[in-house]
Amino acid sequence: MDRLTPREIVCELDHNIVGQNEAKRAVAIALRNRYRRTLLPETLQDEYLPKNILMIGPTGVGKTEIARRLAKLVRAPFIKVEATKFTEVGYVGRDVESIIRDLVEIALRMVKVERMEQVGAEAAVNAEKRLLTLLVPGKNPETGSSNPFQLLFGQTPEKQENIETPEIERDRAVVAERLRAGELEERIIELEIEESAPLADMLGNTGIELGINLQDMMAGMIPKKRKKRKLTVKEARRILVQEEAQQLIDHDEVVQEAIRRTEYEGLVFIDEIDKVAGREGAGGPDVSRGGVQRDILPIVEGSTVVTKYGLVKTDHILFLAAGAFHTSKPSDLIPELQGRFPIRVELKSLSVADFQRILTEPQSSILKQYSALLATEKIKVTFTDNAIEEIANMAFEVNSNTENIGARRLHTIVEKVLDELSFEASELPEDYKVVINREYVQHKIGDLARNQDLSRYIL
């Protein structure tokens, strides 16, 4: 992070997001201030709180993409939620504190993956030893004999005793050479793996939001079931490497690091906040809007959330909120919540020129994605400049005449342009070339774009 200046952060975001420089500058400064805070004296570090950002603009202009790319850039725990999923206590809906619990889970997975990568080499060595034990089992003390290569012929002993002899060591050395040469990758072996408990299946999607996980409480009471499965050596190696890596990492240290990252590097993106911006005082189905805002307020303001891994403070988590605010305005939020989003940036609607840039400039632009998809069928698709211009014009025109859904309209139009080609691609001869020009685009969707009634429902 010390090498990522605000200007460099904006440059990185420019690789994937067109325009919206004001919003990029705001998030770049907020991210750099997070790093600057770590350089402050300890007495000031706790006093400085992040300045949360409210992004205002129509759908499809890049609000979510800015937050997502920002988190990916700095490898920070990131979660995107919709404000409309949450309701105040007493109504059907998710508890807002589940945002932080989910964020901790994301941070935990990130840290666990990093730690497992660090011990990957040692885990691979240990996994190979276990594979050799499966392929060349030890002597059975009951019979006094062993058949070292029985597994290579599809026979696996039900019980393996780890009694080492010079003969077994020699046989394992031979098999190890074949294993490293990749000769046994498709050989079938029998491996005992841990099976998910029925309790996890029963409670997995019940929607229970508890700080202390009921599954963890009962994990010690229910014995772990192990099941024998027949797998190829390749599949078994992957499972064994994961098991060995899990044993090599310090799980307590992983949890502590995950909580630290959540508290000081976490990034929460609350979308559709304008949908809960209604004031109280009116009845009807939207009666809980003010309640949702009051429930969101504590975690944004700074509170302590109970999770199954321990207490998590939200004081230094950076919150980005976004909304179109077509039928409401930021001042419709309760004053306390407004105060927790002091930085506000407006994202502009996309122009024809923006659409043209979105189609071609980003590293994984729309046209690059579709061309790569069809290239898997050995079809080469080329878009001419006038075709790109025509697609951009049509997207802008349809957005102007119907609902403005921003850059998402481009996906709809490009899908319609390539509909026939995508359907027939697998039947076309290899190295088939297609040049898509203005006339091709107009032939496919010209009438739809001109007919407002049709474009409203189809495009």
N, C-alpha and C positions, 0 to 999 in steps of 0.2 A: 504493500500500500504506500510505502514511503516513496516509491518511484512513480506512482500514478498521480500526477498533478491534475487539477481541474481541466486544464486544456487537453491533456492526454486522455482523460476520461471521456470528454466530449468527442474527441477524434475516434475513440474506440466505438462509441455509440453511433457515430456517423456511418460506420461500416455496415450497420444493419438497419438504421432508422433514418428516414428521409425527413429533413426539416425539423421543426419544433425546437429551435435552438434555445429559446428561453427556458423551456422545461429541462433540457439537457444541462444547461448551465446551473440551474437550481439544484438538481440532484447531484451534480458533480461537486458543487460547493458543500452540500450537506455531507457527502461521503468523505471529502477531504477534511472537513471539520471533525469528523469522527476520529480520523487519524491524528489531527492536531491535538485533540483532547488527551490522547495517550501521552503526549509530550509535556503536558501541564504538570505543575507540582501536585502532589497527592491531595493537598487541601482544596485545590480548585477542580480536580477531576470529577468529583461527585457533584459539584455545584453546576457544572455545565451540562445542560440537557439538550438532546438533539432538537432541531427545529423542524417539525414535521411539515410535510408539503401537501397541499391540496391542488390537484390538477383538474382544470375545468376545460371541457371540450367535447365535441360530438364523438360518437362511437367510431371506431376504426381509424383513428388518427395517430395512434401510437402510444397511448397512455400505459397500457399493460406491458407493451413491448419494452418501453423505457425501463420500467421497474424490473422486468425479468432479465433483461440484458445487463442491467446494473449489478444485480445479485450474482449473475454468472461471471461477470468481470472480476469481482473481488472474492468469489467463492464463499459467499455469505449464506447462512440459512435464510431461505426465502419462502414465503407462503402467500398465495393470492386467495382472497376470500371475497364473496359477494355479501354486501350488507343485508340484502334481502333474505338471506338464509337464517338470519338471527332474529329472535324475538325476545321480548322481555319475559321475565319469569311469570309463569301462569298461562303462557300461550304455547302452541305446538311449534317447535323450532329449536335450533341449536343454541347452546349456552355460549356466550361470547368468549368465555375463558378457554373454550376448546381451541380457539385460534392459537393460543400460546402453547397448549399441550401438543397440538399438531406441529408447531414450529420446533419444539424440543425434539420430537420424533425425527423430524427432517435433519436437524443438527446432529442427532445421534447417529443416523445412517451415514452422514457425511464423514464424521470422525471415525466411525467404525471402518468404512471403506479405506480411508487414509491409513489407519493403523494396520489393517490387514495387508495393504500393499507394501508397507514397510517390512513386514515379516514374511512376505510372499516367498522369498527364496528359501528360507528355513522351513516354511510350511510345505513347499514342494518336495524338499528332501525327505521330510517326515512322511508325506503322503506316498512317496515312492517306496519307502520301507514297508508301509502297510500294504501296498499293492504287491510287493514281493512276497510278503507273508501270506497273502491270499493265493498268489500264483504257485508258490512253493511252500506249502504248509510244513510245520514241524512234525516230528515222529509222534505217532499215537502210542502212548505208554501201554495201552491195553493189548495192542497187537504186536508192538515192538517193531513195526515196519512203517514205511511211508512210501508213497508214490509221488515224487516231487512234481511230475508233469501231469498229474491227473486232471488239474484244472484246464490245462491247455487242450485237453480232449473233451471238455464239456462236463467234467465231473468235479464237484466241489464237496469236500468232506463236511459233514454236518458239524463236527466239533474239531477245532484245530488246537493242538497243544504246541506251545512255543518251546520245544526242546531242540536246542541247536546242536548240530554235529558238523564235523568238517565236510562231510558229503553234502549236507544241505547247504552249507555256505558256498561250496563250489557250484552247486546247481543254481543257487540264487544269483551268483555272479554271471552265469551264462544267461539266465533269464533277464537280468538287469541290462545286459548289452542289447538284447533283442528289444527290450522295453524302450530304451533310449533311442534305438534306431527306428522306432515307430512301427515295428513289425506286429505288435500285439494289440494295436489300438482298437480293432473291431472284435477282439476276443470277448466272449461273454463270461462274466464272473458273477458270483452271488455276493451281495454286500448287504450288511445289516445297517439300516438307517433309521433315524428317529422319525416317528410318525406324529403328525399334529394330533393333539388330544381332542376328543369330541367336544370338550368344554369350549375350546377356542372357536370351533365351528358354530356352536350354539350361541355364543355371545359376540361373534365377530361383527355382525351388522345390526345389533339390536338398538344402536343409537344411545346406549347408556353413556352418560358423560360423568365419570367419576374421577376425582383427583387421584385416588388410589385404585389401581386396576384390579378388578375382581379376579381376573385370570391369574395375576401374579400372586394374590393372596392364597389362592387354592392350588397353585402350581406344586407346592411341596406336599400337598395331601394326595394328589393324583399321580400315580407312578407313570413315568415316561414310557410310552410304548415304542418298541423297536420292531421294524418289519424287514424281512428279507426281500430284496429285489434283485432281479437279474438285469445287469447293466453291462454295457461295453466297458472296456478298460478306459477308454477316453472319458466316458461319462462318470465312471467311478473316480477317476483321478480328480476331476473338477470338484466332486462332492467331498472327497478326502482332503483336498487342499483347503477348502472352506472350513471344514471341521478342525483341521490342524491350526489354521490361522486364528480361528475363534479361541482355541485353547492357549495360543501364545500371547494374545493381547491382554492387557489389564483392563477388565471391564469397568472397574470402579473409576479408573483414570479416564476412560472413554466417557463415562457419564458426567464426570466433573467438567471435562473439556467441552462437552456438548452444552451443558448449562451455561458455561462461561461464554461460549460463542453466541448462544441464544440471547443472553443478557446484553452483550456489548457489540455484537455484530449482526444481530437479527434484523430482518427487513420484512415488514408486513405491508402488503398492498390490499387496501380495502376498496373494492370496486362498487359501483352503483350506490355510492353513499347519498346521492341525490334522491334515491327512492325512499329513503327514510327521513327526508328533510322536512316533512310536514310538521306544522306546529300542533300542539295539543289543543283540546277544546272542542273537537268535533267527534261525533260518534262514528259508527260504521266499521268496516273491516280494517281500516287503517289506524285504529285506536292505539295500537302499540308502537307507533313510529317514535314518539317521544321517549317511550320506555327503552327502545333499542338504543337510541342515542345515549341515554343515561347509563345503560349497561356498557356501551363501548367506551364511554368517557374514562372510567377508572383505569382500564388497561392502557389507554393512550396517555393518560395523565401520569401514570406511574403507580403500580400496585404490585402486590405479591400474589402470584397464582400458585395453587397447590397442584403439583403433577406427581405422577407415580415415581419420578426420579428425585423429587425434592422440591423445595420452594424456588420459584423463578421470579426475579424482579423484572418489571417491564420499563423501568425508568429510562434506560438508555437504548431501547429498541427504536429503530427509525420507522415511523409509520408514513406511508404514502397513501393518500385517499384520492379517489377520482370519481367523476360523475359528469354526465352531459349537462345537467341543470337546464333542460328544455322548459319544463313546467314549473320549476322552482329555482331558487337562487341560494348561494351560500349563506346569506343572512337568514334563511329559513331554518338553518340548524340552530340547536339551542346554543346560547351565548358561550357556555362553558366549553362546548366542543369546538366552536369556532376559534376560541382562544388557543386551543391545542394544535391548530394548523395555521401558524402565523404566516407561512410562506405560501402564496397562491400564484399559480401560473396558468395562463390561458393558452390552450393548444388550438391552433388555427385549423379551419377546414382545409382539405387538400385541393389543390388546383390541378389543372390538366398536366402542367409541367411536373408537379409532384408525382402524379400517377405514372408518368413516363419513367421517372427516375426509380420509382418503387418496382416497376416491372423489370428493370435491368441492373441497377447499380448495387444493391445490397449483395453481400457475399453469398447468401442463399436466396436470391431473388425468385419471384414467382415463375418467370420464364425459364430460369435455370433449373428449377425443381421439375417442371413439367417436361422439359427437354431430357433431363436425366431419367425420368420415369419411362419415357418412350424409348430411350436408348437401351434400356434393359431388354427390349424386344427387337433390338438391332434396327430401330427406326431413327433416322436422323431428321430432326425438325429444326428448321431455321425460320426465325421471325425477322421480316424486313423492318426497316425504320418506319415506313408508312403504316405497316400493320400495328406496330407498337403505338404509334400516334392515334390510329383509329380506335384501338381498344381503350386507350386513355380518354379519348373524347367521349366515347360511348359511356364509360363508367361515370364520368363527370355529368353527362347529360341525364342519365338515369337517376343519379343521386339528386340532381337538381329538381327533377320532376316528381320523384317519389320520396321515400324515406332516405335520408342521408346516412348510409352505413359505412362511409369512408372507404378505406383500402380493401375492405372485405368484398366490395362490389367487384373488384378485379378478379377475385377467385371465381365468382359466379360467371362472369363473362368469359374468362379463359376456359373454364370447364365447358361452357356451351360451344365455344369455338372448336375445341378439341374433342367434342363428344363422339362424333362419328369415327375419327381417327383412333381414339382410345379404345373404342369397341372392336375395331377391325385390326388393330395393330398386331395381334398374335397370329393372324391369318395372312398377313402381308409377307412378301419375300424379304429375305435378309438384305441389309444395307439399302433399304427403301428410303428414299429422300423426299421430304415434303417441304416446300417453301410456302410459308404463310404470309401473304401480302394483304394490302388494304381490301382488294376485291374478295379475297377468301373470307375475311372477317365480315364484310358487308353481306356476303352471300349467306353466311351462317346465322347472323343475328341482326342484320340491318332492319328487317321488318319488325322484329320484336322491340328493338330500341325505339323505333319511331311510334309504335302503338303504345300509348301510355297505359291503357288497360292491361295489355299483355305484359308489358315490362314490369308493371306493378306486381304481378303474380308470378312471373317466370324469372325475371332478372332481379 
